[in-house]
Amino acid sequence: MESTKFITVRSLLTTLIVTLTLTLINLGWGEGFVFVWLRSWLIAFLIMQLASLWLVPIIKKYVS
């Protein structure tokens, strides 16, 4: 079973990279970029963290 620490780090890095990339593509680097990106990242991280903690054990059960 994957540890909670690993799931948290994976969720943090994945959402950070994806939200940064998509925010840059959609808004470009300009005024308010950091605020919009950090807000988007926080929302994405919380969703991903909860989904990962819930889904990983279920997926492993069916894949193994």
ROSE-981712 format. One record per atom (N, C-alpha, C): residue number from 1; residue in three letters; chain; atom name; x, y negated, z negated. Coordinates in steps of 0.1 Angstrom, whole numbers, plus 5000, padded with zeros to 4 digits. Layout:
N
   i  aa ch at    u    v    w
 NUM ALA  A CA    X    Y    Z
...
***
This chain:
64
   i  aa ch at    u    v    w
   1 MET  A  N 5009 5012 5000
   1 MET  A CA 5000 5000 5000
   1 MET  A  C 5009 4988 5000
   2 GLU  A  N 5005 4978 5008
   2 GLU  A CA 5013 4966 5009
   2 GLU  A  C 5011 4958 4996
   3 SER  A  N 5022 4952 4991
   3 SER  A CA 5020 4944 4979
   3 SER  A  C 5014 4931 4982
   4 THR  A  N 5008 4926 4971
   4 THR  A CA 5001 4913 4972
   4 THR  A  C 5011 4902 4976
   5 LYS  A  N 5023 4903 4971
   5 LYS  A CA 5033 4893 4974
   5 LYS  A  C 5036 4893 4989
   6 PHE  A  N 5038 4905 4995
   6 PHE  A CA 5040 4906 5009
   6 PHE  A  C 5029 4900 5017
   7 ILE  A  N 5017 4904 5014
   7 ILE  A CA 5005 4899 5021
   7 ILE  A  C 5004 4884 5020
   8 THR  A  N 5007 4878 5008
   8 THR  A CA 5007 4864 5006
   8 THR  A  C 5017 4857 5015
   9 VAL  A  N 5030 4862 5015
   9 VAL  A CA 5040 4856 5023
   9 VAL  A  C 5037 4857 5038
  10 ARG  A  N 5032 4868 5042
  10 ARG  A CA 5028 4870 5056
  10 ARG  A  C 5017 4861 5060
  11 SER  A  N 5007 4859 5052
  11 SER  A CA 4996 4850 5055
  11 SER  A  C 5001 4836 5055
  12 LEU  A  N 5009 4832 5046
  12 LEU  A CA 5015 4818 5045
  12 LEU  A  C 5022 4815 5058
  13 LEU  A  N 5032 4824 5062
  13 LEU  A CA 5040 4821 5074
  13 LEU  A  C 5032 4821 5087
  14 THR  A  N 5023 4831 5088
  14 THR  A CA 5015 4832 5100
  14 THR  A  C 5006 4820 5102
  15 THR  A  N 4999 4817 5092
  15 THR  A CA 4990 4805 5093
  15 THR  A  C 4998 4792 5095
  16 LEU  A  N 5009 4791 5089
  16 LEU  A CA 5017 4779 5090
  16 LEU  A  C 5022 4777 5105
  17 ILE  A  N 5027 4788 5111
  17 ILE  A CA 5031 4787 5125
  17 ILE  A  C 5020 4784 5134
  18 VAL  A  N 5009 4792 5133
  18 VAL  A CA 4998 4790 5142
  18 VAL  A  C 4991 4776 5141
  19 THR  A  N 4989 4772 5129
  19 THR  A CA 4982 4759 5127
  19 THR  A  C 4991 4747 5132
  20 LEU  A  N 5004 4749 5129
  20 LEU  A CA 5014 4738 5134
  20 LEU  A  C 5014 4738 5149
  21 THR  A  N 5014 4749 5155
  21 THR  A CA 5015 4750 5170
  21 THR  A  C 5002 4744 5176
  22 LEU  A  N 4991 4749 5171
  22 LEU  A CA 4978 4744 5177
  22 LEU  A  C 4975 4730 5174
  23 THR  A  N 4979 4725 5162
  23 THR  A CA 4977 4711 5159
  23 THR  A  C 4985 4702 5168
  24 LEU  A  N 4998 4706 5171
  24 LEU  A CA 5006 4699 5180
  24 LEU  A  C 5001 4699 5194
  25 ILE  A  N 4996 4710 5199
  25 ILE  A CA 4990 4711 5212
  25 ILE  A  C 4978 4702 5214
  26 ASN  A  N 4969 4703 5204
  26 ASN  A CA 4956 4696 5205
  26 ASN  A  C 4957 4681 5201
  27 LEU  A  N 4966 4677 5192
  27 LEU  A CA 4966 4663 5188
  27 LEU  A  C 4979 4656 5192
  28 GLY  A  N 4990 4664 5194
  28 GLY  A CA 5003 4657 5196
  28 GLY  A  C 5008 4652 5183
  29 TRP  A  N 5020 4647 5183
  29 TRP  A CA 5027 4641 5172
  29 TRP  A  C 5023 4627 5171
  30 GLY  A  N 5015 4623 5161
  30 GLY  A CA 5010 4610 5160
  30 GLY  A  C 5006 4607 5146
  31 GLU  A  N 5000 4595 5144
  31 GLU  A CA 4995 4591 5131
  31 GLU  A  C 4985 4601 5126
  32 GLY  A  N 4987 4605 5113
  32 GLY  A CA 4978 4614 5107
  32 GLY  A  C 4980 4629 5110
  33 PHE  A  N 4990 4631 5118
  33 PHE  A CA 4993 4645 5122
  33 PHE  A  C 4995 4654 5109
  34 VAL  A  N 5004 4650 5100
  34 VAL  A CA 5007 4658 5089
  34 VAL  A  C 4995 4661 5080
  35 PHE  A  N 4987 4651 5078
  35 PHE  A CA 4974 4653 5070
  35 PHE  A  C 4965 4664 5077
  36 VAL  A  N 4963 4662 5090
  36 VAL  A CA 4954 4671 5097
  36 VAL  A  C 4960 4685 5097
  37 TRP  A  N 4973 4686 5100
  37 TRP  A CA 4979 4699 5100
  37 TRP  A  C 4979 4706 5086
  38 LEU  A  N 4982 4699 5076
  38 LEU  A CA 4982 4705 5062
  38 LEU  A  C 4968 4709 5058
  39 ARG  A  N 4958 4701 5061
  39 ARG  A CA 4944 4705 5058
  39 ARG  A  C 4940 4717 5066
  40 SER  A  N 4943 4718 5079
  40 SER  A CA 4940 4730 5087
  40 SER  A  C 4948 4742 5082
  41 TRP  A  N 4960 4740 5078
  41 TRP  A CA 4968 4751 5073
  41 TRP  A  C 4962 4757 5060
  42 LEU  A  N 4958 4748 5051
  42 LEU  A CA 4953 4752 5038
  42 LEU  A  C 4940 4760 5040
  43 ILE  A  N 4932 4756 5048
  43 ILE  A CA 4919 4763 5051
  43 ILE  A  C 4922 4776 5057
  44 ALA  A  N 4931 4777 5067
  44 ALA  A CA 4935 4789 5074
  44 ALA  A  C 4941 4799 5064
  45 PHE  A  N 4950 4794 5056
  45 PHE  A CA 4957 4802 5046
  45 PHE  A  C 4947 4809 5037
  46 LEU  A  N 4938 4801 5031
  46 LEU  A CA 4929 4807 5022
  46 LEU  A  C 4920 4817 5028
  47 ILE  A  N 4915 4815 5041
  47 ILE  A CA 4907 4825 5048
  47 ILE  A  C 4916 4837 5051
  48 MET  A  N 4928 4835 5056
  48 MET  A CA 4936 4847 5059
  48 MET  A  C 4940 4855 5047
  49 GLN  A  N 4943 4848 5036
  49 GLN  A CA 4947 4855 5023
  49 GLN  A  C 4936 4864 5019
  50 LEU  A  N 4924 4858 5018
  50 LEU  A CA 4912 4866 5013
  50 LEU  A  C 4909 4878 5023
  51 ALA  A  N 4910 4875 5036
  51 ALA  A CA 4907 4885 5046
  51 ALA  A  C 4918 4896 5045
  52 SER  A  N 4930 4893 5044
  52 SER  A CA 4941 4903 5043
  52 SER  A  C 4940 4911 5031
  53 LEU  A  N 4937 4905 5019
  53 LEU  A CA 4936 4913 5007
  53 LEU  A  C 4924 4923 5008
  54 TRP  A  N 4914 4919 5015
  54 TRP  A CA 4902 4927 5016
  54 TRP  A  C 4903 4938 5027
  55 LEU  A  N 4909 4933 5039
  55 LEU  A CA 4909 4942 5051
  55 LEU  A  C 4920 4952 5052
  56 VAL  A  N 4932 4948 5047
  56 VAL  A CA 4944 4957 5048
  56 VAL  A  C 4941 4971 5042
  57 PRO  A  N 4936 4972 5030
  57 PRO  A CA 4933 4985 5025
  57 PRO  A  C 4923 4993 5033
  58 ILE  A  N 4913 4986 5038
  58 ILE  A CA 4903 4993 5047
  58 ILE  A  C 4909 4998 5060
  59 ILE  A  N 4917 4990 5066
  59 ILE  A CA 4923 4993 5079
  59 ILE  A  C 4933 5005 5077
  60 LYS  A  N 4941 5004 5066
  60 LYS  A CA 4951 5015 5063
  60 LYS  A  C 4944 5028 5061
  61 LYS  A  N 4932 5028 5055
  61 LYS  A CA 4925 5040 5052
  61 LYS  A  C 4921 5047 5065
  62 TYR  A  N 4917 5039 5075
  62 TYR  A CA 4912 5045 5088
  62 TYR  A  C 4923 5048 5097
  63 VAL  A  N 4934 5041 5096
  63 VAL  A CA 4946 5043 5105
  63 VAL  A  C 4954 5055 5101
  64 SER  A  N 4955 5056 5088
  64 SER  A CA 4964 5067 5082
  64 SER  A  C 4958 5081 5084
***
